[in-house]
Amino acid sequence: MHAMREIRVITLDLDDTLWDVMPVLRRAEAALESWLAGHYPRIAERWPAGKRQTLRRQIVAAHAERAHDLTFLRKRVIASMAEDSGYPADISEAAFDVFDEHRNRLDLFPDALPALERLSERYRLIAVTNGNARLDKVGIAEYFDGFVSARTAGAAKPDPRIFAAALEAGGRPPGETLHVGDHPEHDVTGARRAGLRTAWVNRRRDAWPEEHPAADLEVTDLEVLAHFLAAG
């Protein structure tokens, strides 16, 4: 409890911490597929799902230095499928815009917005994500003082480089920074190794994986976290 009184900055994961990401991604993938089928039908004909997965693995292997950049990978996959199907590679930009639009249409967990309102009054909030959600499009940019992604940091969680970028954005030392997220390895272990305090958001009440050191805090949702910090 004493250590939490020292917290001045909260770095906050997005996917599966503020919203359930899998339904969002499924809808975005479906919207992209429908758009491609309507505008560039040969891609759908020539590139079934299994073949696309193989292509993505090949692109990741060929661009290992950018494997953290999900936007780059998706555009590159679309460009490769387009060229193979006799279309210009640059359709990947418009195609990604379709995916991006739907990727950022989402429903926050019920506790997320009230917690953001409370936490942003007391702490600097820095978004830290491996994904490509956009705070402005989601509609929560006003609560954050900074944004760090795997793409902007050049590395994905649990790599220490993304946490170093988050600390720089927050402007406080690790001991005064609390990282909050749902993933035991990416969020808790990664942040812990970088020296940050950690809070595990365990919405499903899973058992903690014993191979990882436990988080400083475990909460079932963000309102519980906000209440706990306020009480401290």
PyMOL commands that set and color helices and strands:
alter all, ss='L'
color gray80, all
select helices_A, chain A and resi 3-6+21-39+41-46+49-62+64-66+70-84+91-103+112-122+135-138+141-143+150-153+160-170+174-176+184-193+222-231
alter helices_A, ss='H'
color red, helices_A
select strands_A, chain A and resi 9-12+124-129+146-149+177-181+197-201+217-219
alter strands_A, ss='S'
color yellow, strands_A
deselect
rebuild
show_as cartoon
